[in-house]
Amino acid sequence: MAQRRKSLIKPRSIAFSRQSGHCLYCGQPMWTSSVEEFAAKHKITSAQAKLLQCTGEHLKAHHEGGKADQSNIVAACLYCNQGRHKRKDPPEPEQYKRLVYQRLSKGGWHQLRIN
């Protein structure tokens, strides 16, 4: 029988607070409760704001034995989290962070600059 995965809600919330509400990879602010409020506050569309929804990101993948606890979970926006895991061979978190910052410095990535 397959073991149930532990919920990421609490470790994600802790990571969100620890990171002052910013994505580990792109550094942009994220939201956890209301996409409409976040969009209005930052004068962006709801569609743009959805990219910045806070997700729980495993530093070490669950399928590789990574636990769902605060030592292995960080907060990442939906765009960055999905982008890392869409890759055939996802890079290590620090390597991915450098890639994101390189793309941001050239005006790429998700093109949202809220900070």
Secondary structure, 3 states (H helix, E strand, C coil): CCCCCCCCHHHHHHHHHHCCCECCCCCCECECCCHHHHHHHHCCCHHHHHCCEEEEEECCCHHHCCCCCCCCEEEEEHHHHHHHHCCCCCCCHHHHHHHHHHHHHCCCCCCCCCC
